[in-house]
Amino acid sequence: MTLRLCGAAVAGMVVGINRDIHNKPIGMRTLGLVALGSAIVILSGSVYQDLHFSQDAVSRVVQGILTGLGFLGAGAILHGRDEMRVHGLTTAATVWIAAGLGVTAGLGAWFITIAGTLITLFMLTFGKRIEDWLVSIFGENKSADEDD
């Protein structure tokens, strides 16, 4: 499971590096968090389906939570006056991933919850430094600032 969670995070981060190099408003940390959140939800739904709820019921609950949290996350995204600066994307992704972690904890998927939390904290703590370093090597500074 750790390999799957890390693999999802790395895949999202790789796509995010591409976005950073091309001066897009969504970067490595944001897409890494989104991919990690997706893996957390998928793993919790597939591994822990034998609980008291049917798989269909758990799936509907998870879909409802993530849809609702998507709207909350969208409220955290702000456009700057120049319309080229976007703020709050990482916050929106963190809100969404927190929902995924809540789902895993609610299902009693403690390993996924702990591993997902640690990977998320790593990405939020060190992701910006790694992102800036990679952009300085491979691309220009991005025009949008996704820091919160």
Disulfide bonds with the S-S distance in Angstrom:
none
